[in-house]
Amino acid sequence: MNNKLVNQSHWLGAGWGAFKLLLQHTGAYIQILILVFSSVSAYYVINQWLVESFDKSIPFTSFAIVVALILVLALYFEWKLGLPSTFIAWNIQWWEHRNPLKKEVKEIRSELKEMKKLLEKINDKG
């Protein structure tokens, strides 16, 4: 294994990172189940309140459509605004925290500057 990559890891190690990744990926399924159970519970509580207070009832399908629309709006918001800002934050973290490519990129930039100067000299002479 490349020593640069090993030295880059922090003291918590890959085990902690793997555990967090597993929680994140299974968390999506758990959240879906929680949303379903919470929505059903919320429907019965809200419907009971409507019946007791106003003698009116709301159909479950209407309630489910409203919940689905809220979910779709949240997903759209996350897709358009949340994910891009997450990627920006990841890029900053990856670049700032002992990134092995950082030194190489600086070297490439300095070499490009030197090449640019040489090209300018060649163009000035020609």
Backbone as XML, in Angstrom:
<?xml version="1.0"?>
<chain id="A" units="angstrom">
  <residue number="1" name="MET">
    <atom name="N" x="0.849" y="-1.188" z="0.000"/>
    <atom name="CA" x="0.000" y="0.000" z="0.000"/>
    <atom name="C" x="0.887" y="1.241" z="0.000"/>
  </residue>
  <residue number="2" name="ASN">
    <atom name="N" x="0.418" y="2.258" z="-0.648"/>
    <atom name="CA" x="1.166" y="3.502" z="-0.759"/>
    <atom name="C" x="1.271" y="4.181" z="0.607"/>
  </residue>
  <residue number="3" name="ASN">
    <atom name="N" x="2.503" y="4.518" z="1.014"/>
    <atom name="CA" x="2.712" y="5.158" z="2.317"/>
    <atom name="C" x="2.020" y="6.505" z="2.427"/>
  </residue>
  <residue number="4" name="LYS">
    <atom name="N" x="1.908" y="7.215" z="1.304"/>
    <atom name="CA" x="1.226" y="8.506" z="1.339"/>
    <atom name="C" x="-0.213" y="8.340" z="1.812"/>
  </residue>
  <residue number="5" name="LEU">
    <atom name="N" x="-0.878" y="7.307" z="1.307"/>
    <atom name="CA" x="-2.273" y="7.085" z="1.673"/>
    <atom name="C" x="-2.401" y="6.623" z="3.118"/>
  </residue>
  <residue number="6" name="VAL">
    <atom name="N" x="-1.457" y="5.790" z="3.576"/>
    <atom name="CA" x="-1.506" y="5.322" z="4.963"/>
    <atom name="C" x="-1.270" y="6.490" z="5.917"/>
  </residue>
  <residue number="7" name="ASN">
    <atom name="N" x="-0.308" y="7.321" z="5.611"/>
    <atom name="CA" x="-0.007" y="8.469" z="6.480"/>
    <atom name="C" x="-1.127" y="9.499" z="6.483"/>
  </residue>
  <residue number="8" name="GLN">
    <atom name="N" x="-1.946" y="9.472" z="5.451"/>
    <atom name="CA" x="-3.027" y="10.439" z="5.357"/>
    <atom name="C" x="-4.153" y="10.124" z="6.333"/>
  </residue>
  <residue number="9" name="SER">
    <atom name="N" x="-4.343" y="8.847" z="6.710"/>
    <atom name="CA" x="-5.461" y="8.486" z="7.573"/>
    <atom name="C" x="-5.269" y="9.042" z="8.977"/>
  </residue>
  <residue number="10" name="HIS">
    <atom name="N" x="-6.366" y="9.321" z="9.634"/>
    <atom name="CA" x="-6.325" y="9.876" z="10.984"/>
    <atom name="C" x="-6.358" y="8.759" z="12.006"/>
  </residue>
  <residue number="11" name="TRP">
    <atom name="N" x="-6.209" y="9.081" z="13.255"/>
    <atom name="CA" x="-6.042" y="8.069" z="14.301"/>
    <atom name="C" x="-7.269" y="7.202" z="14.513"/>
  </residue>
  <residue number="12" name="LEU">
    <atom name="N" x="-8.455" y="7.626" z="14.079"/>
    <atom name="CA" x="-9.640" y="6.775" z="14.223"/>
    <atom name="C" x="-9.601" y="5.599" z="13.252"/>
  </residue>
  <residue number="13" name="GLY">
    <atom name="N" x="-8.950" y="5.764" z="12.139"/>
    <atom name="CA" x="-8.731" y="4.667" z="11.225"/>
    <atom name="C" x="-9.904" y="4.339" z="10.307"/>
  </residue>
  <residue number="14" name="ALA">
    <atom name="N" x="-9.676" y="3.326" z="9.477"/>
    <atom name="CA" x="-10.659" y="2.936" z="8.469"/>
    <atom name="C" x="-11.879" y="2.272" z="9.090"/>
  </residue>
  <residue number="15" name="GLY">
    <atom name="N" x="-11.706" y="1.609" z="10.227"/>
    <atom name="CA" x="-12.840" y="0.941" z="10.873"/>
    <atom name="C" x="-13.942" y="1.915" z="11.232"/>
  </residue>
  <residue number="16" name="TRP">
    <atom name="N" x="-13.559" y="3.046" z="11.807"/>
    <atom name="CA" x="-14.536" y="4.068" z="12.178"/>
    <atom name="C" x="-15.217" y="4.631" z="10.929"/>
  </residue>
  <residue number="17" name="GLY">
    <atom name="N" x="-14.417" y="4.882" z="9.893"/>
    <atom name="CA" x="-14.984" y="5.390" z="8.642"/>
    <atom name="C" x="-15.951" y="4.402" z="8.011"/>
  </residue>
  <residue number="18" name="ALA">
    <atom name="N" x="-15.593" y="3.115" z="8.035"/>
    <atom name="CA" x="-16.472" y="2.088" z="7.474"/>
    <atom name="C" x="-17.781" y="2.003" z="8.260"/>
  </residue>
  <residue number="19" name="PHE">
    <atom name="N" x="-17.679" y="2.106" z="9.585"/>
    <atom name="CA" x="-18.870" y="2.079" z="10.433"/>
    <atom name="C" x="-19.795" y="3.250" z="10.110"/>
  </residue>
  <residue number="20" name="LYS">
    <atom name="N" x="-19.223" y="4.444" z="9.956"/>
    <atom name="CA" x="-20.022" y="5.624" z="9.626"/>
    <atom name="C" x="-20.670" y="5.494" z="8.246"/>
  </residue>
  <residue number="21" name="LEU">
    <atom name="N" x="-19.914" y="4.995" z="7.282"/>
    <atom name="CA" x="-20.482" y="4.804" z="5.945"/>
    <atom name="C" x="-21.634" y="3.815" z="5.973"/>
  </residue>
  <residue number="22" name="LEU">
    <atom name="N" x="-21.464" y="2.722" z="6.709"/>
    <atom name="CA" x="-22.528" y="1.728" z="6.816"/>
    <atom name="C" x="-23.770" y="2.329" z="7.461"/>
  </residue>
  <residue number="23" name="LEU">
    <atom name="N" x="-23.589" y="3.114" z="8.522"/>
    <atom name="CA" x="-24.731" y="3.775" z="9.166"/>
    <atom name="C" x="-25.425" y="4.738" z="8.210"/>
  </residue>
  <residue number="24" name="GLN">
    <atom name="N" x="-24.634" y="5.483" z="7.443"/>
    <atom name="CA" x="-25.228" y="6.431" z="6.508"/>
    <atom name="C" x="-26.059" y="5.718" z="5.454"/>
  </residue>
  <residue number="25" name="HIS">
    <atom name="N" x="-25.530" y="4.638" z="4.913"/>
    <atom name="CA" x="-26.227" y="3.951" z="3.828"/>
    <atom name="C" x="-27.442" y="3.173" z="4.325"/>
  </residue>
  <residue number="26" name="THR">
    <atom name="N" x="-27.379" y="2.579" z="5.503"/>
    <atom name="CA" x="-28.558" y="1.897" z="6.036"/>
    <atom name="C" x="-29.537" y="2.897" z="6.627"/>
  </residue>
  <residue number="27" name="GLY">
    <atom name="N" x="-29.035" y="4.060" z="7.000"/>
    <atom name="CA" x="-29.897" y="5.098" z="7.556"/>
    <atom name="C" x="-30.989" y="5.527" z="6.594"/>
  </residue>
  <residue number="28" name="ALA">
    <atom name="N" x="-30.719" y="5.484" z="5.309"/>
    <atom name="CA" x="-31.737" y="5.867" z="4.325"/>
    <atom name="C" x="-32.943" y="4.931" z="4.404"/>
  </residue>
  <residue number="29" name="TYR">
    <atom name="N" x="-32.701" y="3.635" z="4.547"/>
    <atom name="CA" x="-33.806" y="2.673" z="4.638"/>
    <atom name="C" x="-34.566" y="2.842" z="5.960"/>
  </residue>
  <residue number="30" name="ILE">
    <atom name="N" x="-33.813" y="3.075" z="7.009"/>
    <atom name="CA" x="-34.442" y="3.275" z="8.321"/>
    <atom name="C" x="-35.305" y="4.535" z="8.300"/>
  </residue>
  <residue number="31" name="GLN">
    <atom name="N" x="-34.826" y="5.586" z="7.668"/>
    <atom name="CA" x="-35.594" y="6.827" z="7.585"/>
    <atom name="C" x="-36.875" y="6.643" z="6.777"/>
  </residue>
  <residue number="32" name="ILE">
    <atom name="N" x="-36.834" y="5.820" z="5.743"/>
    <atom name="CA" x="-38.045" y="5.549" z="4.965"/>
    <atom name="C" x="-39.082" y="4.853" z="5.841"/>
  </residue>
  <residue number="33" name="LEU">
    <atom name="N" x="-38.643" y="3.861" z="6.609"/>
    <atom name="CA" x="-39.563" y="3.175" z="7.512"/>
    <atom name="C" x="-40.134" y="4.132" z="8.561"/>
  </residue>
  <residue number="34" name="ILE">
    <atom name="N" x="-39.280" y="4.972" z="9.115"/>
    <atom name="CA" x="-39.731" y="5.949" z="10.118"/>
    <atom name="C" x="-40.738" y="6.908" z="9.500"/>
  </residue>
  <residue number="35" name="LEU">
    <atom name="N" x="-40.479" y="7.342" z="8.263"/>
    <atom name="CA" x="-41.403" y="8.248" z="7.581"/>
    <atom name="C" x="-42.763" y="7.591" z="7.389"/>
  </residue>
  <residue number="36" name="VAL">
    <atom name="N" x="-42.768" y="6.331" z="6.972"/>
    <atom name="CA" x="-44.036" y="5.625" z="6.754"/>
    <atom name="C" x="-44.803" y="5.496" z="8.073"/>
  </residue>
  <residue number="37" name="PHE">
    <atom name="N" x="-44.139" y="5.003" z="9.113"/>
    <atom name="CA" x="-44.812" y="4.828" z="10.403"/>
    <atom name="C" x="-45.260" y="6.159" z="11.001"/>
  </residue>
  <residue number="38" name="SER">
    <atom name="N" x="-44.413" y="7.179" z="10.887"/>
    <atom name="CA" x="-44.779" y="8.495" z="11.418"/>
    <atom name="C" x="-45.951" y="9.095" z="10.656"/>
  </residue>
  <residue number="39" name="SER">
    <atom name="N" x="-45.956" y="8.908" z="9.340"/>
    <atom name="CA" x="-47.056" y="9.447" z="8.532"/>
    <atom name="C" x="-48.381" y="8.787" z="8.883"/>
  </residue>
  <residue number="40" name="VAL">
    <atom name="N" x="-48.352" y="7.470" z="9.043"/>
    <atom name="CA" x="-49.585" y="6.771" z="9.411"/>
    <atom name="C" x="-50.059" y="7.240" z="10.787"/>
  </residue>
  <residue number="41" name="SER">
    <atom name="N" x="-49.146" y="7.359" z="11.730"/>
    <atom name="CA" x="-49.513" y="7.833" z="13.071"/>
    <atom name="C" x="-50.024" y="9.266" z="13.027"/>
  </residue>
  <residue number="42" name="ALA">
    <atom name="N" x="-49.334" y="10.108" z="12.270"/>
    <atom name="CA" x="-49.757" y="11.511" z="12.164"/>
    <atom name="C" x="-51.137" y="11.607" z="11.522"/>
  </residue>
  <residue number="43" name="TYR">
    <atom name="N" x="-51.395" y="10.770" z="10.528"/>
    <atom name="CA" x="-52.708" y="10.800" z="9.887"/>
    <atom name="C" x="-53.804" y="10.516" z="10.912"/>
  </residue>
  <residue number="44" name="TYR">
    <atom name="N" x="-53.630" y="9.471" z="11.693"/>
    <atom name="CA" x="-54.675" y="9.115" z="12.650"/>
    <atom name="C" x="-54.836" y="10.174" z="13.735"/>
  </residue>
  <residue number="45" name="VAL">
    <atom name="N" x="-53.748" y="10.783" z="14.170"/>
    <atom name="CA" x="-53.853" y="11.843" z="15.185"/>
    <atom name="C" x="-54.553" y="13.061" z="14.604"/>
  </residue>
  <residue number="46" name="ILE">
    <atom name="N" x="-54.110" y="13.495" z="13.403"/>
    <atom name="CA" x="-54.709" y="14.681" z="12.778"/>
    <atom name="C" x="-56.168" y="14.421" z="12.417"/>
  </residue>
  <residue number="47" name="ASN">
    <atom name="N" x="-56.451" y="13.241" z="11.892"/>
    <atom name="CA" x="-57.819" y="12.911" z="11.512"/>
    <atom name="C" x="-58.731" y="12.859" z="12.742"/>
  </residue>
  <residue number="48" name="GLN">
    <atom name="N" x="-58.253" y="12.283" z="13.821"/>
    <atom name="CA" x="-59.039" y="12.232" z="15.061"/>
    <atom name="C" x="-59.323" y="13.649" z="15.564"/>
  </residue>
  <residue number="49" name="TRP">
    <atom name="N" x="-58.337" y="14.511" z="15.510"/>
    <atom name="CA" x="-58.517" y="15.904" z="15.945"/>
    <atom name="C" x="-59.550" y="16.615" z="15.061"/>
  </residue>
  <residue number="50" name="LEU">
    <atom name="N" x="-59.460" y="16.389" z="13.733"/>
    <atom name="CA" x="-60.420" y="17.015" z="12.825"/>
    <atom name="C" x="-61.845" y="16.535" z="13.096"/>
  </residue>
  <residue number="51" name="VAL">
    <atom name="N" x="-61.987" y="15.258" z="13.354"/>
    <atom name="CA" x="-63.318" y="14.697" z="13.630"/>
    <atom name="C" x="-63.862" y="15.269" z="14.930"/>
  </residue>
  <residue number="52" name="GLU">
    <atom name="N" x="-63.051" y="15.327" z="15.962"/>
    <atom name="CA" x="-63.501" y="15.839" z="17.263"/>
    <atom name="C" x="-63.773" y="17.337" z="17.229"/>
  </residue>
  <residue number="53" name="SER">
    <atom name="N" x="-62.943" y="18.085" z="16.524"/>
    <atom name="CA" x="-63.067" y="19.548" z="16.537"/>
    <atom name="C" x="-64.069" y="20.072" z="15.512"/>
  </residue>
  <residue number="54" name="PHE">
    <atom name="N" x="-64.046" y="19.536" z="14.311"/>
    <atom name="CA" x="-64.846" y="20.113" z="13.228"/>
    <atom name="C" x="-65.838" y="19.125" z="12.614"/>
  </residue>
  <residue number="55" name="ASP">
    <atom name="N" x="-65.864" y="17.941" z="13.114"/>
    <atom name="CA" x="-66.736" y="16.898" z="12.590"/>
    <atom name="C" x="-66.456" y="16.655" z="11.100"/>
  </residue>
  <residue number="56" name="LYS">
    <atom name="N" x="-65.186" y="16.790" z="10.727"/>
    <atom name="CA" x="-64.729" y="16.576" z="9.349"/>
    <atom name="C" x="-63.637" y="15.508" z="9.368"/>
  </residue>
  <residue number="57" name="SER">
    <atom name="N" x="-63.483" y="14.845" z="8.241"/>
    <atom name="CA" x="-62.454" y="13.821" z="8.105"/>
    <atom name="C" x="-61.692" y="14.052" z="6.810"/>
  </residue>
  <residue number="58" name="ILE">
    <atom name="N" x="-60.429" y="13.679" z="6.799"/>
    <atom name="CA" x="-59.614" y="13.799" z="5.590"/>
    <atom name="C" x="-59.283" y="12.384" z="5.112"/>
  </residue>
  <residue number="59" name="PRO">
    <atom name="N" x="-59.448" y="12.108" z="3.828"/>
    <atom name="CA" x="-59.125" y="10.769" z="3.323"/>
    <atom name="C" x="-57.620" y="10.491" z="3.436"/>
  </residue>
  <residue number="60" name="PHE">
    <atom name="N" x="-57.288" y="9.230" z="3.709"/>
    <atom name="CA" x="-55.885" y="8.873" z="3.868"/>
    <atom name="C" x="-55.099" y="9.116" z="2.583"/>
  </residue>
  <residue number="61" name="THR">
    <atom name="N" x="-55.728" y="8.881" z="1.430"/>
    <atom name="CA" x="-55.024" y="9.098" z="0.163"/>
    <atom name="C" x="-54.623" y="10.563" z="-0.007"/>
  </residue>
  <residue number="62" name="SER">
    <atom name="N" x="-55.500" y="11.483" z="0.388"/>
    <atom name="CA" x="-55.164" y="12.913" z="0.305"/>
    <atom name="C" x="-53.990" y="13.234" z="1.222"/>
  </residue>
  <residue number="63" name="PHE">
    <atom name="N" x="-54.041" y="12.696" z="2.425"/>
    <atom name="CA" x="-52.951" y="12.926" z="3.371"/>
    <atom name="C" x="-51.643" y="12.351" z="2.827"/>
  </residue>
  <residue number="64" name="ALA">
    <atom name="N" x="-51.693" y="11.146" z="2.254"/>
    <atom name="CA" x="-50.499" y="10.505" z="1.707"/>
    <atom name="C" x="-49.935" y="11.299" z="0.531"/>
  </residue>
  <residue number="65" name="ILE">
    <atom name="N" x="-50.805" y="11.873" z="-0.288"/>
    <atom name="CA" x="-50.350" y="12.688" z="-1.419"/>
    <atom name="C" x="-49.624" y="13.930" z="-0.921"/>
  </residue>
  <residue number="66" name="VAL">
    <atom name="N" x="-50.160" y="14.565" z="0.112"/>
    <atom name="CA" x="-49.495" y="15.755" z="0.679"/>
    <atom name="C" x="-48.126" y="15.384" z="1.234"/>
  </residue>
  <residue number="67" name="VAL">
    <atom name="N" x="-48.047" y="14.269" z="1.966"/>
    <atom name="CA" x="-46.759" y="13.821" z="2.511"/>
    <atom name="C" x="-45.787" y="13.513" z="1.375"/>
  </residue>
  <residue number="68" name="ALA">
    <atom name="N" x="-46.269" y="12.855" z="0.313"/>
    <atom name="CA" x="-45.410" y="12.528" z="-0.828"/>
    <atom name="C" x="-44.910" y="13.793" z="-1.522"/>
  </residue>
  <residue number="69" name="LEU">
    <atom name="N" x="-45.779" y="14.799" z="-1.660"/>
    <atom name="CA" x="-45.367" y="16.062" z="-2.279"/>
    <atom name="C" x="-44.297" y="16.766" z="-1.444"/>
  </residue>
  <residue number="70" name="ILE">
    <atom name="N" x="-44.465" y="16.751" z="-0.143"/>
    <atom name="CA" x="-43.454" y="17.350" z="0.737"/>
    <atom name="C" x="-42.123" y="16.616" z="0.576"/>
  </residue>
  <residue number="71" name="LEU">
    <atom name="N" x="-42.190" y="15.298" z="0.494"/>
    <atom name="CA" x="-40.980" y="14.497" z="0.300"/>
    <atom name="C" x="-40.316" y="14.811" z="-1.042"/>
  </residue>
  <residue number="72" name="VAL">
    <atom name="N" x="-41.111" y="14.917" z="-2.098"/>
    <atom name="CA" x="-40.562" y="15.232" z="-3.422"/>
    <atom name="C" x="-39.916" y="16.614" z="-3.414"/>
  </residue>
  <residue number="73" name="LEU">
    <atom name="N" x="-40.548" y="17.584" z="-2.771"/>
    <atom name="CA" x="-39.958" y="18.926" z="-2.667"/>
    <atom name="C" x="-38.645" y="18.891" z="-1.897"/>
  </residue>
  <residue number="74" name="ALA">
    <atom name="N" x="-38.593" y="18.110" z="-0.831"/>
    <atom name="CA" x="-37.356" y="17.984" z="-0.052"/>
    <atom name="C" x="-36.258" y="17.332" z="-0.895"/>
  </residue>
  <residue number="75" name="LEU">
    <atom name="N" x="-36.613" y="16.307" z="-1.657"/>
    <atom name="CA" x="-35.634" y="15.651" z="-2.522"/>
    <atom name="C" x="-35.127" y="16.609" z="-3.606"/>
  </residue>
  <residue number="76" name="TYR">
    <atom name="N" x="-36.029" y="17.372" z="-4.187"/>
    <atom name="CA" x="-35.637" y="18.344" z="-5.213"/>
    <atom name="C" x="-34.688" y="19.396" z="-4.640"/>
  </residue>
  <residue number="77" name="PHE">
    <atom name="N" x="-35.041" y="19.913" z="-3.460"/>
    <atom name="CA" x="-34.178" y="20.892" z="-2.793"/>
    <atom name="C" x="-32.791" y="20.311" z="-2.546"/>
  </residue>
  <residue number="78" name="GLU">
    <atom name="N" x="-32.741" y="19.093" z="-2.046"/>
    <atom name="CA" x="-31.457" y="18.452" z="-1.756"/>
    <atom name="C" x="-30.650" y="18.236" z="-3.032"/>
  </residue>
  <residue number="79" name="TRP">
    <atom name="N" x="-31.328" y="17.821" z="-4.104"/>
    <atom name="CA" x="-30.632" y="17.565" z="-5.369"/>
    <atom name="C" x="-30.039" y="18.848" z="-5.951"/>
  </residue>
  <residue number="80" name="LYS">
    <atom name="N" x="-30.820" y="19.937" z="-5.897"/>
    <atom name="CA" x="-30.380" y="21.189" z="-6.511"/>
    <atom name="C" x="-29.426" y="21.996" z="-5.634"/>
  </residue>
  <residue number="81" name="LEU">
    <atom name="N" x="-29.625" y="21.990" z="-4.309"/>
    <atom name="CA" x="-28.828" y="22.851" z="-3.436"/>
    <atom name="C" x="-27.979" y="22.092" z="-2.418"/>
  </residue>
  <residue number="82" name="GLY">
    <atom name="N" x="-28.525" y="21.065" z="-1.829"/>
    <atom name="CA" x="-27.822" y="20.368" z="-0.752"/>
    <atom name="C" x="-26.609" y="19.593" z="-1.225"/>
  </residue>
  <residue number="83" name="LEU">
    <atom name="N" x="-26.786" y="18.763" z="-2.256"/>
    <atom name="CA" x="-25.668" y="17.953" z="-2.740"/>
    <atom name="C" x="-24.501" y="18.787" z="-3.265"/>
  </residue>
  <residue number="84" name="PRO">
    <atom name="N" x="-24.749" y="19.811" z="-4.072"/>
    <atom name="CA" x="-23.603" y="20.612" z="-4.528"/>
    <atom name="C" x="-22.806" y="21.230" z="-3.376"/>
  </residue>
  <residue number="85" name="SER">
    <atom name="N" x="-23.493" y="21.707" z="-2.347"/>
    <atom name="CA" x="-22.754" y="22.291" z="-1.226"/>
    <atom name="C" x="-22.004" y="21.207" z="-0.452"/>
  </residue>
  <residue number="86" name="THR">
    <atom name="N" x="-22.551" y="19.987" z="-0.405"/>
    <atom name="CA" x="-21.843" y="18.874" z="0.231"/>
    <atom name="C" x="-20.566" y="18.554" z="-0.534"/>
  </residue>
  <residue number="87" name="PHE">
    <atom name="N" x="-20.638" y="18.529" z="-1.854"/>
    <atom name="CA" x="-19.448" y="18.239" z="-2.647"/>
    <atom name="C" x="-18.390" y="19.331" z="-2.478"/>
  </residue>
  <residue number="88" name="ILE">
    <atom name="N" x="-18.828" y="20.576" z="-2.371"/>
    <atom name="CA" x="-17.880" y="21.659" z="-2.128"/>
    <atom name="C" x="-17.164" y="21.440" z="-0.794"/>
  </residue>
  <residue number="89" name="ALA">
    <atom name="N" x="-17.920" y="21.089" z="0.231"/>
    <atom name="CA" x="-17.322" y="20.847" z="1.547"/>
    <atom name="C" x="-16.374" y="19.652" z="1.502"/>
  </residue>
  <residue number="90" name="TRP">
    <atom name="N" x="-16.758" y="18.575" z="0.811"/>
    <atom name="CA" x="-15.866" y="17.414" z="0.674"/>
    <atom name="C" x="-14.568" y="17.808" z="-0.010"/>
  </residue>
  <residue number="91" name="ASN">
    <atom name="N" x="-14.681" y="18.573" z="-1.097"/>
    <atom name="CA" x="-13.480" y="18.987" z="-1.820"/>
    <atom name="C" x="-12.549" y="19.787" z="-0.925"/>
  </residue>
  <residue number="92" name="ILE">
    <atom name="N" x="-13.102" y="20.673" z="-0.118"/>
    <atom name="CA" x="-12.277" y="21.465" z="0.809"/>
    <atom name="C" x="-11.601" y="20.544" z="1.817"/>
  </residue>
  <residue number="93" name="GLN">
    <atom name="N" x="-12.354" y="19.615" z="2.391"/>
    <atom name="CA" x="-11.780" y="18.678" z="3.367"/>
    <atom name="C" x="-10.669" y="17.847" z="2.733"/>
  </residue>
  <residue number="94" name="TRP">
    <atom name="N" x="-10.939" y="17.280" z="1.564"/>
    <atom name="CA" x="-9.945" y="16.423" z="0.917"/>
    <atom name="C" x="-8.692" y="17.198" z="0.560"/>
  </residue>
  <residue number="95" name="TRP">
    <atom name="N" x="-8.844" y="18.459" z="0.186"/>
    <atom name="CA" x="-7.685" y="19.248" z="-0.216"/>
    <atom name="C" x="-6.865" y="19.684" z="0.996"/>
  </residue>
  <residue number="96" name="GLU">
    <atom name="N" x="-7.517" y="20.092" z="2.060"/>
    <atom name="CA" x="-6.804" y="20.682" z="3.196"/>
    <atom name="C" x="-6.172" y="19.662" z="4.141"/>
  </residue>
  <residue number="97" name="HIS">
    <atom name="N" x="-6.687" y="18.472" z="4.223"/>
    <atom name="CA" x="-6.233" y="17.536" z="5.254"/>
    <atom name="C" x="-5.250" y="16.510" z="4.700"/>
  </residue>
  <residue number="98" name="ARG">
    <atom name="N" x="-4.020" y="16.927" z="4.618"/>
    <atom name="CA" x="-2.891" y="16.081" z="4.216"/>
    <atom name="C" x="-3.137" y="15.338" z="2.905"/>
  </residue>
  <residue number="99" name="ASN">
    <atom name="N" x="-3.598" y="16.040" z="1.919"/>
    <atom name="CA" x="-3.851" y="15.457" z="0.607"/>
    <atom name="C" x="-2.503" y="15.208" z="-0.083"/>
  </residue>
  <residue number="100" name="PRO">
    <atom name="N" x="-2.211" y="13.952" z="-0.472"/>
    <atom name="CA" x="-0.918" y="13.669" z="-1.097"/>
    <atom name="C" x="-0.750" y="14.321" z="-2.471"/>
  </residue>
  <residue number="101" name="LEU">
    <atom name="N" x="-1.844" y="14.696" z="-3.112"/>
    <atom name="CA" x="-1.749" y="15.320" z="-4.430"/>
    <atom name="C" x="-1.422" y="16.806" z="-4.360"/>
  </residue>
  <residue number="102" name="LYS">
    <atom name="N" x="-1.593" y="17.411" z="-3.206"/>
    <atom name="CA" x="-1.414" y="18.861" z="-3.079"/>
    <atom name="C" x="-0.002" y="19.285" z="-3.495"/>
  </residue>
  <residue number="103" name="LYS">
    <atom name="N" x="0.995" y="18.564" z="-3.022"/>
    <atom name="CA" x="2.380" y="18.890" z="-3.351"/>
    <atom name="C" x="2.628" y="18.724" z="-4.849"/>
  </residue>
  <residue number="104" name="GLU">
    <atom name="N" x="2.084" y="17.651" z="-5.416"/>
    <atom name="CA" x="2.274" y="17.408" z="-6.841"/>
    <atom name="C" x="1.608" y="18.492" z="-7.694"/>
  </residue>
  <residue number="105" name="VAL">
    <atom name="N" x="0.451" y="18.953" z="-7.281"/>
    <atom name="CA" x="-0.241" y="20.007" z="-8.032"/>
    <atom name="C" x="0.569" y="21.302" z="-7.986"/>
  </residue>
  <residue number="106" name="LYS">
    <atom name="N" x="1.159" y="21.613" z="-6.832"/>
    <atom name="CA" x="2.007" y="22.813" z="-6.729"/>
    <atom name="C" x="3.205" y="22.712" z="-7.665"/>
  </residue>
  <residue number="107" name="GLU">
    <atom name="N" x="3.811" y="21.513" z="-7.719"/>
    <atom name="CA" x="4.955" y="21.315" z="-8.613"/>
    <atom name="C" x="4.542" y="21.482" z="-10.075"/>
  </residue>
  <residue number="108" name="ILE">
    <atom name="N" x="3.407" y="20.924" z="-10.440"/>
    <atom name="CA" x="2.924" y="21.036" z="-11.822"/>
    <atom name="C" x="2.653" y="22.497" z="-12.164"/>
  </residue>
  <residue number="109" name="ARG">
    <atom name="N" x="2.054" y="23.230" z="-11.237"/>
    <atom name="CA" x="1.774" y="24.656" z="-11.485"/>
    <atom name="C" x="3.055" y="25.444" z="-11.687"/>
  </residue>
  <residue number="110" name="SER">
    <atom name="N" x="4.073" y="25.173" z="-10.875"/>
    <atom name="CA" x="5.333" y="25.907" z="-11.035"/>
    <atom name="C" x="5.997" y="25.531" z="-12.362"/>
  </residue>
  <residue number="111" name="GLU">
    <atom name="N" x="5.912" y="24.263" z="-12.767"/>
    <atom name="CA" x="6.462" y="23.860" z="-14.059"/>
    <atom name="C" x="5.708" y="24.525" z="-15.204"/>
  </residue>
  <residue number="112" name="LEU">
    <atom name="N" x="4.406" y="24.639" z="-15.076"/>
    <atom name="CA" x="3.626" y="25.314" z="-16.114"/>
    <atom name="C" x="3.994" y="26.787" z="-16.222"/>
  </residue>
  <residue number="113" name="LYS">
    <atom name="N" x="4.246" y="27.430" z="-15.087"/>
    <atom name="CA" x="4.673" y="28.835" z="-15.112"/>
    <atom name="C" x="6.005" y="28.979" z="-15.836"/>
  </residue>
  <residue number="114" name="GLU">
    <atom name="N" x="6.926" y="28.054" z="-15.559"/>
    <atom name="CA" x="8.221" y="28.091" z="-16.243"/>
    <atom name="C" x="8.049" y="27.880" z="-17.737"/>
  </residue>
  <residue number="115" name="MET">
    <atom name="N" x="7.189" y="26.938" z="-18.119"/>
    <atom name="CA" x="6.938" y="26.689" z="-19.548"/>
    <atom name="C" x="6.334" y="27.913" z="-20.219"/>
  </residue>
  <residue number="116" name="LYS">
    <atom name="N" x="5.436" y="28.576" z="-19.493"/>
    <atom name="CA" x="4.795" y="29.771" z="-20.042"/>
    <atom name="C" x="5.831" y="30.865" z="-20.277"/>
  </residue>
  <residue number="117" name="LYS">
    <atom name="N" x="6.743" y="31.027" z="-19.329"/>
    <atom name="CA" x="7.813" y="32.022" z="-19.493"/>
    <atom name="C" x="8.693" y="31.691" z="-20.690"/>
  </residue>
  <residue number="118" name="LEU">
    <atom name="N" x="9.044" y="30.397" z="-20.851"/>
    <atom name="CA" x="9.855" y="29.991" z="-21.995"/>
    <atom name="C" x="9.126" y="30.247" z="-23.303"/>
  </residue>
  <residue number="119" name="LEU">
    <atom name="N" x="7.835" y="29.936" z="-23.349"/>
    <atom name="CA" x="7.051" y="30.191" z="-24.568"/>
    <atom name="C" x="6.996" y="31.682" z="-24.895"/>
  </residue>
  <residue number="120" name="GLU">
    <atom name="N" x="6.850" y="32.502" z="-23.849"/>
    <atom name="CA" x="6.834" y="33.953" z="-24.077"/>
    <atom name="C" x="8.172" y="34.431" z="-24.631"/>
  </residue>
  <residue number="121" name="LYS">
    <atom name="N" x="9.287" y="33.873" z="-24.127"/>
    <atom name="CA" x="10.614" y="34.246" z="-24.639"/>
    <atom name="C" x="10.764" y="33.829" z="-26.087"/>
  </residue>
  <residue number="122" name="ILE">
    <atom name="N" x="10.273" y="32.606" z="-26.394"/>
    <atom name="CA" x="10.366" y="32.114" z="-27.789"/>
    <atom name="C" x="9.528" y="32.984" z="-28.705"/>
  </residue>
  <residue number="123" name="ASN">
    <atom name="N" x="8.336" y="33.366" z="-28.274"/>
    <atom name="CA" x="7.455" y="34.212" z="-29.098"/>
    <atom name="C" x="8.048" y="35.607" z="-29.262"/>
  </residue>
  <residue number="124" name="ASP">
    <atom name="N" x="8.716" y="36.131" z="-28.225"/>
    <atom name="CA" x="9.333" y="37.456" z="-28.328"/>
    <atom name="C" x="10.495" y="37.452" z="-29.317"/>
  </residue>
  <residue number="125" name="LYS">
    <atom name="N" x="11.264" y="36.356" z="-29.378"/>
    <atom name="CA" x="12.408" y="36.265" z="-30.294"/>
    <atom name="C" x="11.957" y="36.053" z="-31.734"/>
  </residue>
  <residue number="126" name="GLY">
    <atom name="N" x="10.811" y="35.355" z="-31.887"/>
    <atom name="CA" x="10.337" y="34.992" z="-33.236"/>
    <atom name="C" x="9.583" y="36.082" z="-33.841"/>
  </residue>
</chain>
